[in-house]
Amino acid sequence: MRRYAGGGALAAAVLTALVAACSTFSADDGTTAPPQDDASSSDAVAADGESGGPVTPPPCEAGTCPTTLLATSDVQIEWLALDSKRVIWIAGVQAGGLGDLYACPKTGCPPEGPTKLFAGISTGFLASNGETAFMSEGFGLNVGVWRLDDGGGRTKVGALGSLARVFWMVVQKDVLYTIDHNNVVEASAGRDRTLRRLSLPALDGPITLGSYSPADGTNALAVAVSTSRAYFGSHSTSVLLTCPLADCQFNFFSTTEAYSYSLATDDGRFFWVGVDTLNQCDEGATCTSPTIVIQGDAMNRPLAVLHHAGSLFIEMSAGDLFECKSSNCAVTKRRIAHESGFADGSDGYTLDGTSYAADGDALYYVARDGTTDGGNAYRVMRLPRSPW
């Protein structure tokens, strides 16, 4: 049975309903969530490193983050992406091996809850350029890469549709990049990782750019692509790889940071989340001396980083959500929301910004709440962008 909350009077009861809900998803009618905790005074107003003027504090700095609840889930949401009109997410893969694909309008889910687009998804991944969303499946009858159509259907993406074990996708403007396993070698340690590209919207290709072996030091469980380079990292090794897109010969970018949980690039700088830090280097073939942008600790560390339109969005394990200018993050950092937790990093499943996405109007993310039985409940949230 699905339960949902609707109407302003029910907004304050959302968290209570999370505990009692006996179904996977419910929806809210767009009511603004309750005020969040006050931000620390050190983050309230920061100097603008580019102009020397003050950074305009968003409403959250006054203690009221204008977040809007879109939907709730009692199983983990692993991936979230946007197309031109919808918020799309995959839930339940980690909980039971097969997940479901859901969608809601960006403006909010209807009273009956989100639309279930497809059921029984195995190891699904999502990627989007903000206009068109893509999904991959690694097992079963629907193996391959699919474009998610506006009407609720999906279309297999050319020759990519026949690729098994596509386990990461990135859309950079008008190009879809995929990473897949070599299907010939079955031993996990011996599977080559292959980077391919496919031009949009014509879906021309795919073109194989390069391959490397896990013996090089990474399983490529996190990927970022700029207009000129690709970067690969893993939270199971201490190596970052990179290659130029024009001639993809892989080389070690950095071996100084243990593990790379999440990657992002703004076409001039490359960012990655380590064990307790958010790190930065100029784009290029190597990085010998990373700059630590945020130094965390065991109690509060960076979980994931996302870049969009000159801003970095950073989730912290203690529940803070920060935004900063990618050109000068240390100076411009401001807190824009606070949650009890985030889906990124929960249940031992931490990947590159998997459960949040941004467009020019808002940031969409997945918050996590603990429940009385020791489990977790998840909320799909919308946070309007604040001007600098």
C-alpha positions in Angstrom: 0.0 0.0 0.0 1.3 3.5 -0.9 0.9 6.3 1.6 1.4 9.9 0.7 1.2 13.3 2.4 -0.7 16.2 0.8 -1.6 19.7 2.0 0.3 22.2 4.2 -1.1 20.7 7.4 0.7 17.5 6.8 4.1 18.9 6.0 5.3 18.9 9.6 4.3 15.2 9.9 6.5 14.0 7.0 9.3 12.5 9.2 6.8 10.7 11.4 5.2 9.3 8.3 8.5 8.0 7.1 8.7 5.7 10.1 5.2 4.5 9.8 5.0 4.2 6.0 4.6 0.6 4.7 5.2 1.3 1.0 8.2 2.3 -1.1 7.2 5.9 -2.1 5.0 8.7 -1.1 4.7 12.2 -2.4 4.4 15.7 -1.0 2.4 18.5 -2.6 5.3 20.9 -2.8 5.0 22.2 0.8 8.2 23.9 2.0 10.1 21.7 4.4 10.6 22.9 8.1 13.5 25.3 8.8 16.9 23.8 9.1 19.5 24.3 11.8 21.2 27.7 11.8 24.5 27.9 9.9 27.6 28.8 11.8 28.6 32.5 11.8 31.8 31.7 10.0 29.9 30.6 6.9 27.2 33.3 7.0 29.0 35.9 4.9 32.3 35.2 3.0 34.4 37.5 0.9 34.0 37.2 -2.8 37.5 36.1 -4.0 36.8 37.4 -7.5 35.3 40.9 -6.9 36.2 41.6 -3.3 32.5 42.1 -2.4 30.4 40.1 0.0 28.8 36.9 -1.0 25.0 37.1 -0.8 23.9 34.7 2.0 21.1 32.4 0.8 18.0 32.1 3.0 19.5 29.0 4.8 22.0 31.3 6.5 19.1 32.9 8.4 18.0 29.5 9.5 15.3 28.7 6.9 16.5 26.6 4.0 13.8 26.7 1.3 13.9 23.0 0.5 10.8 21.3 -0.9 10.0 17.7 -0.4 9.2 15.8 -3.6 8.9 12.2 -2.6 10.0 9.7 0.1 11.3 6.2 -0.1 11.8 3.4 2.4 14.6 1.8 0.2 17.8 3.4 -0.8 17.9 5.8 -3.8 21.2 5.1 -5.6 21.0 7.4 -8.7 19.3 10.6 -9.5 19.3 12.6 -12.7 17.4 15.3 -14.5 16.0 15.8 -18.0 14.3 18.9 -19.3 11.1 18.4 -17.2 11.6 15.6 -14.8 13.5 14.4 -11.8 14.4 10.7 -12.3 15.8 8.2 -9.8 16.6 4.5 -9.3 15.7 3.0 -6.0 16.2 -0.4 -4.4 19.1 -1.9 -6.3 21.3 -2.2 -3.2 18.4 -3.3 -1.0 17.4 -6.4 -3.0 19.4 -6.7 -6.2 16.7 -5.3 -8.4 15.5 -1.7 -8.4 12.8 0.5 -9.9 13.0 3.6 -12.0 10.8 6.6 -10.9 10.1 10.1 -12.1 8.3 13.2 -11.0 7.9 16.7 -12.6 10.6 19.1 -11.3 7.8 21.2 -9.9 6.7 18.4 -7.6 5.2 14.9 -7.5 1.4 14.5 -7.9 -0.7 13.5 -4.8 -0.6 9.9 -5.9 3.1 9.8 -5.8 5.9 9.5 -8.4 5.5 7.6 -11.6 7.1 4.2 -11.8 8.7 4.1 -15.3 10.3 0.6 -15.1 10.6 -2.2 -12.6 13.2 -4.9 -12.1 16.3 -2.9 -13.0 19.6 -4.6 -12.4 22.7 -2.6 -11.5 21.2 0.5 -13.2 23.1 3.8 -13.7 21.8 7.2 -14.8 23.4 10.1 -16.6 22.1 13.4 -18.1 23.1 16.7 -19.7 20.0 18.3 -18.1 17.9 17.9 -21.3 18.0 14.1 -22.0 18.6 11.3 -19.4 20.1 7.9 -20.1 20.0 4.6 -18.2 22.2 1.5 -18.4 21.5 -2.0 -17.2 24.1 -4.6 -16.6 22.2 -7.9 -16.4 19.0 -9.6 -17.6 16.9 -9.0 -20.6 17.4 -5.3 -20.9 21.2 -5.1 -20.9 22.6 -2.0 -22.5 22.2 1.7 -22.6 18.8 3.4 -23.1 17.6 6.9 -23.7 14.7 7.8 -21.4 11.9 9.3 -23.6 9.6 12.1 -22.5 6.5 10.0 -22.8 7.7 7.4 -20.3 9.3 4.9 -22.7 12.9 4.2 -23.5 14.9 3.8 -26.7 18.1 1.6 -27.0 21.1 3.8 -27.9 22.6 2.5 -31.1 25.4 0.0 -30.8 25.7 0.9 -27.1 22.5 -1.0 -26.6 24.3 -4.3 -27.0 27.1 -3.5 -24.4 26.9 -5.5 -21.2 28.3 -4.2 -18.0 28.2 -0.5 -18.7 28.9 0.6 -15.1 29.4 4.3 -15.5 28.1 7.1 -17.8 28.8 10.8 -18.1 27.2 13.3 -20.4 29.4 16.3 -21.3 27.4 18.8 -23.3 26.5 16.9 -26.5 28.6 13.7 -25.9 27.7 10.6 -23.9 30.7 8.8 -22.4 30.5 5.2 -21.1 32.8 2.9 -19.2 32.2 -0.8 -19.7 33.8 -4.1 -18.8 35.4 -6.4 -21.3 32.8 -9.1 -21.8 35.3 -11.7 -23.0 37.4 -12.0 -19.8 35.2 -13.2 -17.0 37.6 -13.0 -14.1 36.8 -9.7 -12.4 40.5 -8.9 -11.9 41.2 -9.3 -15.6 38.4 -7.3 -17.2 39.6 -4.3 -19.2 37.8 -1.0 -18.7 36.9 0.7 -22.0 36.0 4.4 -22.5 33.6 5.1 -25.4 31.9 8.1 -26.7 28.7 8.7 -28.6 27.6 12.0 -30.1 24.2 13.5 -29.3 21.5 14.0 -30.4 22.2 12.0 -33.5 23.5 9.0 -31.4 26.4 8.5 -33.8 29.0 6.0 -32.7 30.1 4.7 -30.4 33.8 5.5 -30.8 36.2 3.6 -28.6 38.7 6.1 -27.0 40.9 3.8 -24.9 41.1 0.9 -22.5 43.1 0.1 -19.4 43.4 -2.8 -17.0 42.5 -2.9 -13.2 46.1 -3.9 -12.8 46.8 -0.2 -13.4 45.5 0.4 -10.0 41.8 1.4 -10.2 38.4 -0.1 -10.9 37.1 3.2 -12.1 34.1 3.4 -9.7 34.0 7.2 -10.2 34.4 9.1 -13.4 34.5 12.7 -14.4 34.9 14.2 -17.9 35.8 17.7 -19.0 35.9 19.0 -22.5 39.4 17.8 -23.0 40.2 15.0 -20.4 38.7 12.0 -18.6 39.5 11.1 -15.0 39.0 7.8 -13.2 39.1 6.9 -9.5 37.9 4.3 -7.1 37.1 4.1 -3.4 38.9 0.7 -3.3 42.3 1.9 -4.4 44.7 4.9 -4.0 45.2 5.8 -7.6 43.6 8.4 -10.0 44.0 7.9 -13.7 43.5 10.4 -16.6 43.7 10.6 -20.3 43.2 13.2 -23.0 40.0 12.7 -25.0 41.8 13.4 -28.3 44.3 10.5 -27.7 43.3 8.4 -24.7 46.5 6.9 -23.4 46.0 6.4 -19.6 48.5 7.6 -17.1 48.6 8.2 -13.3 47.2 11.6 -12.4 47.9 11.3 -8.6 48.9 8.6 -6.2 49.2 10.9 -3.2 45.6 10.7 -2.0 44.2 7.4 -0.7 40.9 6.6 -2.4 38.7 8.8 -4.5 35.1 8.7 -3.7 33.7 11.4 -5.9 35.1 13.4 -8.9 34.2 16.7 -10.6 35.7 19.1 -13.0 35.0 22.7 -14.2 37.2 22.5 -17.3 40.0 24.3 -15.6 40.3 22.5 -12.2 39.8 18.9 -11.2 38.2 18.0 -7.8 38.0 14.8 -5.9 36.9 13.5 -2.5 39.4 11.5 -0.6 39.0 9.8 2.8 38.6 13.0 4.8 39.3 15.8 2.3 38.0 17.6 -0.8 41.1 18.1 -3.1 41.8 20.2 -6.1 44.4 20.3 -8.9 44.6 22.2 -12.2 43.5 20.0 -15.1 46.4 18.2 -16.8 48.3 15.0 -17.1 49.6 14.8 -13.5 49.1 16.3 -10.0 51.9 16.1 -7.5 50.7 18.6 -4.9 47.0 18.7 -4.5 45.3 21.6 -2.7 43.1 20.7 0.2 39.9 22.6 -0.3 38.0 21.1 2.7 39.8 19.2 5.5 37.4 16.9 7.3 37.8 14.3 10.0 36.1 11.0 11.1 33.1 12.9 12.5 32.5 15.2 9.5 34.1 14.6 6.1 33.2 15.4 2.5 31.0 12.7 0.9 30.4 13.9 -2.7 31.1 16.8 -5.0 29.1 18.0 -8.0 29.9 20.8 -10.4 27.3 22.9 -12.3 27.6 26.3 -14.0 30.6 27.5 -11.9 29.4 26.2 -8.6 30.5 23.2 -6.5 28.0 21.5 -4.3 29.5 19.4 -1.5 27.7 17.0 0.8 29.2 16.5 4.3 28.8 13.4 6.5 27.5 15.5 9.4 24.6 16.7 7.2 25.7 20.1 5.9 25.3 20.9 2.2 27.7 23.5 1.0 28.0 25.6 -2.2 31.0 27.5 -3.4 32.5 29.0 -6.5 34.7 26.4 -8.2 37.2 29.2 -9.0 37.7 30.0 -5.3 35.9 27.4 -3.1 37.8 28.0 0.2 36.8 31.7 0.2 33.3 31.5 -1.1 31.9 28.4 0.7 28.4 28.9 2.1 26.0 26.5 3.7 22.8 26.1 1.8 21.0 23.3 3.6 21.4 20.9 6.5 20.0 17.3 6.7 20.3 14.4 9.1 22.3 12.6 6.4 22.6 12.0 2.7 22.1 8.9 0.5 25.6 9.3 -0.8 27.8 7.5 1.7 25.0 5.5 3.4 24.8 1.7 3.4 28.4 1.5 2.2 27.6 2.7 -1.3 29.5 5.9 -2.1 30.0 7.0 -5.7 30.3 10.2 -7.7 27.4 12.5 -6.9 25.1 9.6 -7.6 22.0 11.0 -5.8 22.1 14.6 -6.6 21.9 16.8 -9.7 21.5 20.5 -10.6 20.1 22.7 -13.3 20.0 26.5 -13.6 17.0 26.7 -11.2 17.6 24.2 -8.4 19.6 21.5 -6.8 17.9 18.1 -6.4 19.3 15.7 -3.8 18.4 12.7 -1.6 18.4 13.1 2.1 18.6 10.2 4.5 16.8 9.7 7.9 17.4 7.0 10.4 14.3 5.1 11.6 13.4 3.6 14.9 14.2 0.0 13.8 17.7 1.0 12.8 17.0 1.3 9.1 16.9 4.4 6.8 14.3 6.3 5.0 15.1 8.6 2.0 13.7 11.9 0.8 14.0 13.5 -2.7 14.5 17.2 -2.1 14.5 20.3 -4.3 16.5 23.4 -3.2 16.2 26.6 -5.4 19.5 28.1 -6.5 20.5 31.3 -4.7 22.3 34.1 -6.6 25.8 35.0 -5.7 
